Structures are given as C-alpha cells and as structure tokens.
Amino acid sequence: MGKVAAKIKVMPNSPEIDLDDLQERLEQSLPEGAKINGFERDDVAFGLVALLPTVVVPDDAGGTEAVEEAFHGVDGVESVSVENVGRI
C-alpha cells in the first residue's frame, strides 16, 4: 500500500489568528491514518499568512477529502485548498 502526500493551503479567517494555535488545532483534527509532515507559512497580503501543511495519507484512504473536511471544521479556518498531490 502506498501513501499520498498533499500540500494543502489553509487560509485563516483573520490576520489576528494565532498561527501556532491554529497549527495545533489542525493537527488534532486529522482523521485516523493521516499525519502532518511539516508546515510552511506563506505571506498572502495585508498581514494575512496562510499555513501550508504537508499531509500524508494512505493511498487507499480516498485521497485528501477527509483531511480537507476536517480542516474546514477547525475554528478560525476561512478556506482550504489542495496545492499539489503526489505519491510517495
């Protein structure tokens, strides 16, 4: 069984969001079998910073949909989009 790695862009709903706290909440929201393999930060505009976690999920888990749904449910998240996906 292979694994899929996806870089996901998570936009907070405000520049005042504590990004360290948001990172922790994203990690806690992960579905079973998924794990975060690092975070990057991307300055967007006007003080807004996007989080870019690289998420690894089993190939048979049906892609990143469960992770995207979990991230959407986290307080402080405005939007979630998949930036790129690859098999590892």
N, C-alpha and C positions, 0 to 999 in steps of 0.2 A: 504494500500500500504506500503510495506516495503522499507528498504533502504539497500544499499550495501556500505561497507567500504573497500577501497583498499589502500594498501601501495604501492606506486609507486616510483621506483628508477630513479632519473633524474641525468644523468651524464653531467656536464658542459664540454664544448669543450676545456677548458684550466684551469690550476691551478690559473691563474691570474684573473679569473672571480670574480666579487663582488657578493658573495652568497646572501647577504641581498637584493641587487638589483634584482638578479635572482628570489628570492622568491617572490618579489612584482610582477614581470612580469608574473610568473606562476599563481599567484592569479588573476591577471587581465585577463588572457587568458581563464579562466574557462568557459565552456558552461553554459547556464541557468539551474538552478536546482542543480548544483554541488557546493560543498563548501569544503574548506580545513579545516581539524580538527587537525591542528598541523603539525609541521615539525621536522624531526630529521636530523642529519648530520652524515655521515659515511666516515671516512678517508679511502681512497682507496689505494693510493700509490703515492710516489714522490710529495707530496703536493696537490694531487687531492682529492677533497672532494665531495661526492655525496649528493644530497638532497633527503630526503625520506618523501615526504608529504603523509599524510593520507587523502584521498579524499572520501567524502561521496556523493553518487549519488542515486536518486530514483531507486527503483528496476525495474520500467518499462522503464527506460532510455536506455536500451540495453547494460548494462554493462559499462565498462570503456573506450570503444573505442573512444568516443567523447573527453574525457579528454586526452587520450593518443595523439590523433591527435592535440589537442590544444597545449599540451606541446611540441610536435615536432616542432610546428611553432614558438616557442619562440626563439628569438635571443640568442645565447650562449649555446643552448642545443645540446649536441652531441648525446645522446641516451635516450630512455625512455623504462622502462620495469616494468611490474607488479610483485611485490614481493609476495604478498598474497592478498586474497579477502575473505570477509565473510559477511554474512547478519547480520544486526542489527535491 
